[in-house]
Structure formats: C-alpha cells, structure tokens
Amino acid sequence: MKEDFLHYLWRLARFDLRDLRTTTGEPVTIQQFGVLNTNAGPDFDDARLRIDGLHWAGKVEMHLRSSEWYDHGHDSDPAYDGVVLHVVLEEDRPVFRRDGSRIPCLELRHRIPAGVRNTYWRLLHNAYWVPCQTQLQRVPDPLRALWLQRVLAERLSARSSTFAGHVEACGRDWEEAFYRTLARAMGGKVNGEAMEMLACSLPLRVLLRHKHSLLQLEALLFGQSGLLPGPEADESPYVTQLRREYALLAVKHGLSPLPTSAWRFLRMRPNNFPTVRIAQLACLLHRSGQLFGKCLAAADARELRNMFEVSLSNYWRDHYRFGPVADRSPRRFGESAIRSVLINAVSPAYVAYARLRGDDRYRDRAMALLESLPAESNSVIRRWRSLGWAAASAAESQALLELKAAYCDASRCTSCSVGCALLNRTDADDAPRLTLNEEAQVYRQAG
C-alpha cells in the first residue's frame, strides 16, 4: 500500500465517516477536507475540523504508519507545526509537535471499504502492461476523453517548462532555444540527447554567420559532432572539403568536437541515422536561420509543414553515412519526421511563448496543431489500441504516452481519473474478490 491511497481516501471521503474518533478517543468532525498540497510541506492545506468540541483550522499530514513522522524528519521541521490532524493507516507511535503537544491522530485501517481496498490491491499488484487493463472498458468514454485532455495539458506544461529553461539559459534568445529544441526533436528518442549536445556546443549565432554556405554549415555541424571521418578513412573530395573547412572554422570559433561515442546507429532505420538528420538540419538553417520567428508567423499546420520540407545536399542524396554509396537514396525530411518536430518542438515552444509572453493565442494554436496531426504510431500507442483505447489525433497519442509514463508505470492509480472511477465502483456487487492468499497479504499490511 502506498501513501497516495490515503490521499485518495481523504480527498474523496472514501472511508467510513461514522463516529470518527482520534486514537485517544476524542470525537472528530470533518467540516472541510482541505486542498491537496503538491509542493513541499504537509499533505493537505486549509482543513477545517472539530476535535473534542474545539474548532481547528490548519494542515493534515498522512503516513502509512505514524512513526514515519520521525523517519521523515517532520519533528524538527517548522513547516509541520501547523498540522492539526495526523491521518494514518496505523498508529504505531504517538507524535508530538516541537513544542511538546501531541498531534491528534486518526487511524483508517478499519474504516476502508472492502471493495475499495480490494480494487486498489488488484490495481497495485499485477503484472499487466497497465494496472487497469482488464477493467478499462468499464470506464465511460466521456470520462476517459476528459482525462486525456488533462493529461495532455500536463505534458505540454512540462515540456514548455523545459523550453522556457532553454530560453533563460540562452539569455532570452528564443531562436537559440528553439534551435536546441529542434535539434533534440530531430534526433528522436535514440539520438535526441546527442543532437541537443551538438546544438549546445555549436551556438546558432556561429552557424548563422555562415548561413550563406551550405558546405560551411555542414562542415561545422559534422565536424563538431565528431562524426567527420579522418583522411585515412575517407578521401572523397566532399569529405576532404568538410575537414578543411572545419579545421579553419574550429580555430576561428574556438570549437572542440563531441566524442563519436555519443551517437547511435545500431537497430535504426537508415533515414533516421544521425548523419542524415545533421545534413537535414544544415539544409534547414541554410534556407532560413530564423525558424522560431517563422513558426510564430505561420498561418496554419500546412504552412508549418512546408517550413520543414527540405531536400538533402548532393552527397547525402546517395549516402546514409560517410563512406560507400547507399543502395537506396535517402529521402528528404519525411512526413513522420516533420510531425515529430511539430509535436516535440513547435507545440511546446508555442505553449512556453504563451506563458512567458501572456498570449494565450499560442496555447490555443498548440492544441489546434496537435489536434490537426494524425496520431503517432509506436509500440505504446499500438498497445493502447489493442486495449480498446485508440488515439484519433496527435493530441490523444501524446496524452496516452504521458498517461503510460507518468501514471501507469508509476502506479499512480489514485491520482488518475480512470483509476478513481474504478475505485469508486467498488461498492457495487461486481467488486473484485481477493483470493485467500491475497486477503492474508492485505491484512498483514492493513491490519
């Protein structure tokens, strides 16, 4: 059992409220449960209680066992002096404030409905891909749709915060911040971090000084990436020119290349090789250095797509990496790659711009952009589809990715609307029953 289960019970009043008493016998009346605190400090703020006839207003702290108050160091933290009630599964030790006064304790172990307890146990202790997958169809579609909207907002907020961090790190230079975000998006899951490292080590302002020459842009990017082969490995005229240009430009701009070990080629489709992505990035910057400004000015998703439609330079039209000619010609920046950039770079940048500039139009544009794009196709989205939850757009596929990573994988069922909906059903006759072995395990935990 996890502490967030107590949060759920308290937040939704899902425990027996009759004849509430502290562990020392004082009657308790809950007038206001308070607001869940998502920051540091006690779990709930602004609770209103009557304990033994006295009215109390303050904070509520929760633990599975009361002794965790001391294990977590709350006894020496002034932030916990305002706790008026300690809610626990089991009191194994009385708890006192710093001034020596005892904190009233409410024990819940005998007040949890059997159906709620059983469903929670089943959700938390199974080997399914998502905890609720055998019960998912019991949750109404409208509730699931509303929850996806909330989860998508959380995902965009987190990603926009990352983009805003780039903006601050770049001295409020939005173009530089977008260049770093774009590079990471182009690298994908496998080489995204390396592409961002490349962008951080090679500022946009340096590249824009050589924007007129695609050869110099490629020399800077390939040389700085560490992927440029030495003369003993490749003596072709193009690669020789890249080495010569990078040698001069590295001295001019004080550059040191990244280690070659930062990049991954294995088990990747050739079109996603980092060499191809770097060549495409060079072409994008050669055509337009002010990419973020153009994103802000774009009228719709089609115009955004056109911005990222680039063809490769001559060498990369028949190579996937340095060396032999490829059997098949590399494609231009494909539709799936463009969608990835729009999802992972443009939409978070829009939300960050809306927040930092106070212009909600760009938050709306981010949502409209995601809703206009088809759903992504990857192993996670395909698995959701097999469970009967198909994504109709990129907005929904992004929300499902966030749901899996932030809620299902972390077993945060009591913080999820789907999980809460299932827990709230358990007073009905179809509440799942535990085996005798599972029941024994529950009682060992909950008394």
BAMARPA-665878 format. One record per residue (C-alpha): residue number from 0; residue in three letters; x, y, z. Coordinates in Angstrom, 3 decimals. Each point is the difference from the previous one (the first is absolute). Layout:
  resi  resn        c1        c2        c3
   NUM   ALA         X         Y         Z
...
end
This chain:
  resi  resn        c1        c2        c3
     0   MET     0.000     0.000     0.000
     1   LYS     1.222     3.494    -0.840
     2   GLU    -0.601     3.304     1.748
     3   ASP    -1.840     1.417    -3.006
     4   PHE    -2.790    -2.508     0.735
     5   LEU    -0.614     1.875     3.262
     6   HIS    -0.054     3.247    -1.988
     7   TYR    -2.688    -1.503    -2.233
     8   LEU    -2.084    -1.201     2.958
     9   TRP     0.199     3.381     1.683
    10   ARG    -0.460     2.144    -3.124
    11   LEU    -3.164    -1.824    -1.082
    12   ALA    -1.231    -0.965     3.497
    13   ARG     0.150    -3.689    -0.946
    14   PHE     0.195    -1.349     3.544
    15   ASP    -2.510    -0.607     2.789
    16   LEU    -0.817     3.435     1.428
    17   ARG    -2.272    -1.252     2.772
    18   ASP     1.007     0.669     3.600
    19   LEU     3.469     1.258    -0.859
    20   ARG     2.346     0.088     2.968
    21   THR     3.675     0.604     0.531
    22   THR     2.144    -2.852     1.288
    23   THR    -0.373     1.512     3.491
    24   GLY    -3.807     0.053    -0.229
    25   GLU    -0.860     3.632    -0.828
    26   PRO    -2.918     0.394    -2.477
    27   VAL     0.928     1.459    -3.400
    28   THR    -2.226     1.838    -2.482
    29   ILE     1.422     0.856    -3.421
    30   GLN    -1.487     3.259    -1.240
    31   GLN     2.449     0.528    -2.874
    32   PHE     2.501    -2.562    -1.270
    33   GLY     2.398     2.645    -1.320
    34   VAL     1.977     0.255    -3.223
    35   LEU     2.681    -2.461    -1.092
    36   ASN     3.431     1.626     0.186
    37   THR     2.186    -0.936    -2.989
    38   ASN     3.026     1.893     1.343
    39   ALA     2.219    -0.555     3.035
    40   GLY    -1.680    -0.097     3.380
    41   PRO    -3.017    -1.759     1.536
    42   ASP    -2.310    -1.910    -2.338
    43   PHE    -3.180     2.086     0.314
    44   ASP    -0.477     3.720     0.651
    45   ASP    -3.005     1.941     1.321
    46   ALA    -1.767    -2.859     1.740
    47   ARG    -2.836     0.854     2.423
    48   LEU    -0.624    -2.410     2.874
    49   ARG    -1.743    -0.240     3.357
    50   ILE     1.912    -2.168     2.456
    51   ASP    -1.455    -0.626     3.445
    52   GLY    -2.251     3.042    -0.403
    53   LEU     2.796     2.396    -1.043
    54   HIS     0.205     1.469    -3.516
    55   TRP     3.314    -0.402    -1.809
    56   ALA     1.227     1.454    -3.288
    57   GLY     3.287    -1.071    -1.498
    58   LYS     1.897    -2.777    -1.694
    59   VAL    -0.449    -3.753    -0.179
    60   GLU     2.955    -2.371    -0.385
    61   MET    -0.282    -3.660    -1.053
    62   HIS     2.161    -3.081     0.422
    63   LEU    -0.489    -3.741    -0.177
    64   ARG     1.428    -0.252     3.507
    65   SER     0.191     2.867     2.458
    66   SER     3.702    -0.639     0.738
    67   GLU     0.798     1.224    -3.524
    68   TRP    -0.484     3.518     1.429
    69   TYR     3.369    -0.440     1.675
    70   ASP     1.535    -2.033    -2.831
    71   HIS    -0.666     2.940    -2.355
    72   GLY     1.359     2.607     2.410
    73   HIS    -3.302     1.880     0.474
    74   ASP     0.639     0.292     3.747
    75   SER     2.742     2.577    -0.670
    76   ASP    -1.656     1.796    -2.950
    77   PRO    -1.883     3.249     0.848
    78   ALA    -2.195    -0.497    -3.083
    79   TYR    -1.780    -2.807     1.877
    80   ASP    -0.826     2.005     3.131
    81   GLY    -3.370     0.877    -1.570
    82   VAL    -1.150    -3.625    -0.334
    83   VAL    -3.308    -0.395     1.864
    84   LEU    -0.675    -3.662    -0.880
    85   HIS     2.233    -2.964    -0.814
    86   VAL    -1.847    -2.510    -2.211
    87   VAL     1.609    -3.440    -0.121
    88   LEU    -0.745    -3.543    -0.964
    89   GLU     1.359    -1.147     3.359
    90   GLU     1.276     1.854     3.054
    91   ASP     3.095    -1.761     1.263
    92   ARG     1.374     2.991     1.918
    93   PRO    -1.465     3.253     1.376
    94   VAL     1.184     3.152    -1.776
    95   PHE     0.815     3.350     1.630
    96   ARG     0.578     3.501    -1.314
    97   ARG     3.207     1.870     0.687
    98   ASP    -1.655     1.732     2.979
    99   GLY    -0.760    -3.408     1.569
   100   SER    -3.760    -0.076    -0.708
   101   ARG    -1.399    -3.245    -1.377
   102   ILE    -1.513     0.081    -3.498
   103   PRO    -3.458    -1.620    -0.199
   104   CYS     0.133    -3.181    -2.084
   105   LEU    -2.745    -1.578    -2.118
   106   GLU     0.548    -3.655    -0.894
   107   LEU    -1.622    -1.320    -3.217
   108   ARG     0.907    -3.683    -0.117
   109   HIS    -3.452    -1.186     1.139
   110   ARG    -1.923     2.644    -1.983
   111   ILE     0.927    -0.895    -3.602
   112   PRO    -2.885    -1.616    -1.949
   113   ALA     0.838    -3.550    -1.062
   114   GLY    -0.811     0.704    -3.663
   115   VAL     2.281     3.035    -0.133
   116   ARG     2.786    -1.859     1.749
   117   ASN    -0.308    -3.040    -2.251
   118   THR    -0.036     1.996    -3.237
   119   TYR     2.996     2.042     1.133
   120   TRP     1.880    -3.190     0.815
   121   ARG    -0.781    -1.437    -3.425
   122   LEU     1.111     3.182    -1.763
   123   LEU     3.260     0.193     1.901
   124   HIS     0.970    -3.663    -0.059
   125   ASN    -0.171    -1.414    -3.487
   126   ALA     2.335    -0.565    -2.927
   127   TYR    -2.174     1.689    -2.626
   128   TRP     1.348     2.566    -2.464
   129   VAL    -2.287     2.540     1.686
   130   PRO    -1.523    -0.801     3.411
   131   CYS    -3.621     0.454    -1.081
   132   GLN     0.101    -1.676    -3.410
   133   THR    -2.487    -2.757     0.900
   134   GLN    -2.475     2.594     1.325
   135   LEU     0.687     2.847    -2.419
   136   GLN    -3.179    -0.532    -2.026
   137   ARG    -2.084     0.673     3.122
   138   VAL     1.032     3.648    -0.086
   139   PRO    -2.316     2.186    -2.162
   140   ASP     1.485     1.540    -3.154
   141   PRO    -0.893     3.617     0.993
   142   LEU     1.927    -0.338     3.264
   143   ARG     3.012    -1.439    -1.817
   144   ALA    -0.109     2.795    -2.591
   145   LEU    -0.086     2.688     2.702
   146   TRP     2.877    -1.651     1.819
   147   LEU     2.111    -0.053    -3.168
   148   GLN    -0.507     3.754    -0.353
   149   ARG     1.309     0.495     3.525
   150   VAL     2.986    -2.298    -0.536
   151   LEU     0.849     1.726    -3.293
   152   ALA    -0.013     3.357     1.799
   153   GLU     2.423    -1.430     2.578
   154   ARG     2.309    -1.294    -2.745
   155   LEU     0.016     3.308    -1.856
   156   SER     0.585     1.905     3.228
   157   ALA     3.021    -2.151     0.880
   158   ARG     1.477     0.275    -3.489
   159   SER    -0.622     3.717    -0.185
   160   SER     1.819     0.367     3.324
   161   THR     2.991    -1.768    -1.554
   162   PHE    -0.143     2.378    -2.967
   163   ALA    -0.311     2.993     2.347
   164   GLY     3.136    -1.263     1.766
   165   HIS     1.825     0.062    -3.351
   166   VAL    -1.219     3.562    -0.568
   167   GLU     1.454     1.122     3.336
   168   ALA     3.242    -1.945    -0.548
   169   CYS     0.366     1.662    -3.408
   170   GLY    -0.348     3.517     1.393
   171   ARG    -3.629     0.376    -1.137
   172   ASP     0.972    -0.902    -3.550
   173   TRP    -3.076    -1.809    -1.320
   174   GLU     1.652    -0.995    -3.267
   175   GLU     2.915    -1.656     1.789
   176   ALA    -2.379    -1.811     2.354
   177   PHE    -2.092    -1.251    -2.915
   178   TYR     3.127    -1.135    -1.868
   179   ARG     0.960    -2.205     2.966
   180   THR    -3.525    -1.384     0.323
   181   LEU    -0.234    -0.625    -3.740
   182   ALA     3.322    -1.848    -0.008
   183   ARG    -1.162    -2.284     2.808
   184   ALA    -3.303    -0.702    -1.773
   185   MET     1.831    -0.867    -3.212
   186   GLY     2.208    -2.468     1.861
   187   GLY    -3.016    -1.937     1.237
   188   LYS    -0.007    -2.273     2.998
   189   VAL     3.384    -1.583    -0.756
   190   ASN     2.163     2.984    -1.032
   191   GLY    -2.005     2.891     1.425
   192   GLU     2.382     0.625     2.881
   193   ALA     3.039    -0.072    -2.289
   194   MET    -1.663     2.413    -2.444
   195   GLU    -0.749     2.390     2.856
   196   MET     3.603    -0.282     1.185
   197   LEU     1.104     0.887    -3.525
   198   ALA    -2.288     3.052    -0.055
   199   CYS     1.217     1.163     3.421
   200   SER     3.654    -0.350    -1.046
   201   LEU    -0.545     1.813    -3.308
   202   PRO    -2.088     3.169     0.591
   203   LEU    -2.473     1.133    -2.621
   204   ARG     1.716     3.378    -0.257
   205   VAL     3.145    -1.771    -1.269
   206   LEU    -1.955    -1.950    -2.595
   207   LEU    -1.881     3.086    -1.199
   208   ARG     3.313     1.722    -0.772
   209   HIS     0.502    -2.708    -2.634
   210   LYS    -3.615    -0.375    -1.090
   211   HIS     0.833     0.988    -3.571
   212   SER     2.137    -3.140    -0.502
   213   LEU    -1.613    -3.424     0.393
   214   LEU     3.463    -1.587    -0.155
   215   GLN     1.182     2.054     2.977
   216   LEU    -3.169    -0.791     1.973
   217   GLU     0.519    -3.706    -0.640
   218   ALA     3.692     0.282     0.861
   219   LEU    -0.829     1.671     3.319
   220   LEU    -2.740    -2.458     0.949
   221   PHE     1.742    -3.204    -1.122
   222   GLY     3.374     1.111     1.333
   223   GLN    -1.443     0.999     3.356
   224   SER    -1.980    -3.250     0.237
   225   GLY     3.211    -2.022    -0.126
   226   LEU    -1.416    -2.105    -2.845
   227   LEU     2.241     1.457    -2.693
   228   PRO     2.411    -2.784    -1.053
   229   GLY     3.754     0.519    -0.179
   230   PRO     2.019    -0.069    -3.273
   231   GLU     0.958    -3.644     0.556
   232   ALA    -3.699    -0.990    -0.022
   233   ASP    -1.424     2.200    -2.768
   234   GLU     1.899     1.974    -2.661
   235   SER    -3.002     1.016    -2.124
   236   PRO     0.068     3.640    -1.179
   237   TYR    -3.146     0.922     1.976
   238   VAL     1.279    -1.392     3.301
   239   THR     3.440     1.541    -0.614
   240   GLN    -1.672     3.394    -0.456
   241   LEU    -2.012    -0.469     3.228
   242   ARG     3.167    -0.820     1.963
   243   ARG     1.845     3.026    -1.429
   244   GLU    -2.890     2.360     0.760
   245   TYR    -0.529    -1.312     3.517
   246   ALA     3.702     0.237     0.838
   247   LEU    -0.053     3.714    -0.858
   248   LEU    -3.373     0.757     1.598
   249   ALA     0.749    -1.932     3.190
   250   VAL     3.029     2.206     0.612
   251   LYS    -1.939     3.142    -0.888
   252   HIS    -2.869    -0.781     2.410
   253   GLY     1.903    -1.962     2.666
   254   LEU    -1.866    -3.283    -0.570
   255   SER     0.744    -3.493     1.320
   256   PRO    -1.912    -2.962    -1.505
   257   LEU    -2.241    -2.366     1.933
   258   PRO     1.136    -3.606     0.556
   259   THR    -1.106    -2.396    -2.732
   260   SER    -1.342    -2.319     2.724
   261   ALA    -2.903     2.409     0.590
   262   TRP    -1.750    -1.247    -3.167
   263   ARG    -2.017    -3.146    -0.692
   264   PHE    -0.502    -1.742    -3.366
   265   LEU    -0.891    -3.565     0.999
   266   ARG    -3.555    -1.305    -0.452
   267   MET    -1.096     3.213    -1.704
   268   ARG    -1.599     0.611    -3.359
   269   PRO     2.570     1.656    -2.295
   270   ASN    -2.245     3.049    -0.493
   271   ASN     0.334     0.640     3.744
   272   PHE     3.800    -0.245     0.091
   273   PRO     1.490     3.030     1.785
   274   THR     2.088     0.813    -3.084
   275   VAL    -3.201     0.404    -2.045
   276   ARG    -1.637     2.105     2.718
   277   ILE     3.053     2.281     0.265
   278   ALA     0.012     0.475    -3.773
   279   GLN    -3.701     0.915     0.159
   280   LEU     0.603     2.452     2.840
   281   ALA     2.708     1.696    -2.070
   282   CYS    -2.427     0.349    -2.921
   283   LEU    -2.689     1.471     2.271
   284   LEU     2.394     2.622     1.374
   285   HIS     1.351     0.755    -3.458
   286   ARG    -3.504     0.783    -1.214
   287   SER    -1.086     1.964     3.070
   288   GLY     1.820     0.847     3.193
   289   GLN    -2.976     1.601     1.769
   290   LEU    -2.079    -3.142     0.357
   291   PHE    -1.832     0.912     3.193
   292   GLY    -1.109     3.339    -1.387
   293   LYS    -1.384    -1.797    -3.037
   294   CYS    -1.832    -2.469     2.251
   295   LEU    -1.662     2.881     1.826
   296   ALA    -1.023     1.587    -3.300
   297   ALA    -1.269    -3.231    -1.625
   298   ALA    -3.702     0.159    -0.760
   299   ASP    -0.795    -3.694     0.408
   300   ALA     1.378    -3.535     0.234
   301   ARG     0.502    -0.227    -3.760
   302   GLU     2.252     3.045     0.008
   303   LEU     1.956    -1.470     2.904
   304   ARG     0.458    -3.253    -1.897
   305   ASN     1.296     1.891    -3.044
   306   MET     2.595     1.716     2.186
   307   PHE     1.649    -3.311     0.807
   308   GLU    -0.201    -1.495    -3.499
   309   VAL     3.657    -0.091    -1.054
   310   SER     2.013    -2.016    -2.495
   311   LEU     3.464    -1.313     0.777
   312   SER     3.202     1.320    -1.551
   313   ASN     1.645    -1.954    -2.846
   314   TYR     2.181    -2.336     2.085
   315   TRP    -2.872    -1.001     2.275
   316   ARG    -2.299    -0.858    -2.877
   317   ASP     1.782    -3.347    -0.355
   318   HIS     1.560    -0.474     3.456
   319   TYR    -1.405    -0.813     3.434
   320   ARG     3.368     0.434     1.700
   321   PHE     3.553     0.802    -1.050
   322   GLY     1.493    -2.643    -2.256
   323   PRO    -1.550    -2.282    -2.632
   324   VAL    -2.917     1.075    -2.189
   325   ALA    -3.339    -1.209     1.357
   326   ASP    -2.094    -2.633    -1.750
   327   ARG    -3.054     2.241     0.310
   328   SER    -0.059     3.761    -0.115
   329   PRO    -0.680     1.741     3.322
   330   ARG    -3.294     1.811     0.032
   331   ARG    -0.590     3.618     0.765
   332   PHE    -1.182     0.971     3.467
   333   GLY    -3.016    -2.343     0.018
   334   GLU    -3.549     0.532     1.178
   335   SER     0.454    -1.989     3.220
   336   ALA     3.178     1.939     0.843
   337   ILE    -1.761     3.317    -0.622
   338   ARG    -2.880    -1.079     2.229
   339   SER     2.490    -0.871     2.723
   340   VAL     1.498     3.506    -0.206
   341   LEU    -3.432     1.637     0.104
   342   ILE    -1.008    -2.106     3.014
   343   ASN     3.230     0.087     1.988
   344   ALA     1.445     3.402    -0.876
   345   VAL    -2.608     2.388    -1.406
   346   SER    -2.940    -0.746     2.315
   347   PRO     2.033     0.274     3.266
   348   ALA     1.581     3.211    -1.328
   349   TYR    -3.472     1.439    -0.659
   350   VAL    -1.137    -0.810     3.554
   351   ALA     3.169     1.482     1.514
   352   TYR    -0.434     3.144    -2.099
   353   ALA    -3.635     0.290     1.115
   354   ARG     0.996    -0.310     3.643
   355   LEU     3.034     2.283    -0.004
   356   ARG    -1.546     2.642    -2.246
   357   GLY    -3.537    -0.249     1.385
   358   ASP    -1.482    -0.757    -3.418
   359   ASP    -2.484    -2.875     0.264
   360   ARG    -0.509    -0.073    -3.762
   361   TYR     3.133    -2.114    -0.329
   362   ARG    -1.204    -2.522     2.568
   363   ASP    -3.131    -0.392    -2.092
   364   ARG     2.159    -0.328    -3.109
   365   ALA     2.034    -2.758     1.652
   366   MET    -3.167    -1.958     0.794
   367   ALA    -1.414     0.578    -3.491
   368   LEU     3.286    -1.132    -1.546
   369   LEU     0.021    -3.276     1.952
   370   GLU    -3.661    -0.639    -0.769
   371   SER     0.648     0.528    -3.730
   372   LEU     2.798    -2.589    -0.145
   373   PRO    -0.627    -3.751    -0.279
   374   ALA     0.743    -2.164     3.017
   375   GLU     3.545    -1.253     0.384
   376   SER     0.756    -3.642    -0.677
   377   ASN     2.309    -1.669     2.487
   378   SER    -0.044    -3.012     2.294
   379   VAL    -1.736     1.842     2.837
   380   ILE    -2.798     1.400    -2.167
   381   ARG    -0.507    -3.359    -1.694
   382   ARG    -0.292    -1.680     3.389
   383   TRP    -2.607     2.522     1.145
   384   ARG    -1.926    -0.697    -3.209
   385   SER     0.033    -3.736     0.737
   386   LEU    -1.630     0.803     3.356
   387   GLY    -2.798     1.883    -1.757
   388   TRP     1.336     3.518     0.537
   389   ALA     0.941     1.270    -3.454
   390   ALA     1.439     3.480    -0.522
   391   ALA    -1.788     2.096    -2.625
   392   SER     2.638     2.762    -0.203
   393   ALA     3.471     0.968     1.152
   394   ALA    -1.633     1.778     2.931
   395   GLU    -1.421    -3.309     1.223
   396   SER     3.125    -2.028    -0.756
   397   GLN     2.104     2.491     1.953
   398   ALA    -2.426    -0.234     2.906
   399   LEU     0.104    -3.810    -0.078
   400   LEU     3.815     0.044     0.021
   401   GLU    -0.083     2.277     3.050
   402   LEU    -2.661    -2.125     1.706
   403   LYS     2.121    -3.134    -0.371
   404   ALA     3.246     1.616     1.148
   405   ALA    -1.234     2.313     2.757
   406   TYR    -2.892    -2.003     1.446
   407   CYS    -0.110    -3.673    -1.045
   408   ASP     3.724    -0.765     0.266
   409   ALA     0.129     1.819     3.346
   410   SER    -3.182    -1.756     1.283
   411   ARG    -1.604     3.391     0.711
   412   CYS    -3.487    -1.477    -0.317
   413   THR    -1.450     2.131     2.797
   414   SER     1.117     3.168    -1.815
   415   CYS    -1.507    -1.168    -3.302
   416   SER    -3.640     0.619    -0.893
   417   VAL    -0.232    -3.462    -1.544
   418   GLY     1.356    -1.660     3.139
   419   CYS    -2.263     2.088     2.239
   420   ALA    -3.009    -0.892    -2.136
   421   LEU     0.761    -3.684     0.521
   422   LEU     0.568     0.450     3.726
   423   ASN    -3.284     1.895     0.266
   424   ARG    -1.885    -2.951    -1.524
   425   THR     0.960    -2.410     2.723
   426   ASP    -3.045     0.423     2.215
   427   ALA    -1.929    -1.871    -2.705
   428   ASP    -0.491    -3.753    -0.083
   429   ASP     2.630    -0.449    -2.712
   430   ALA     2.858     1.041     2.274
   431   PRO     2.890    -2.412    -0.679
   432   ARG     0.601    -2.596     2.670
   433   LEU     3.460    -0.866     1.270
   434   THR     1.368    -3.506     0.371
   435   LEU     0.664    -1.236     3.538
   436   ASN     3.738     0.535    -0.501
   437   GLU    -0.539     3.580    -1.214
   438   GLU    -2.396     0.675     2.865
   439   ALA     2.649    -1.139     2.473
   440   GLN     2.555     2.348    -1.589
   441   VAL    -2.439     2.909     0.237
   442   TYR    -0.604    -0.642     3.688
   443   ARG     3.714    -0.219     0.694
   444   GLN     0.317     3.538    -1.440
   445   ALA    -3.242     1.559     1.142
   446   GLY    -0.600    -1.842     3.220
end
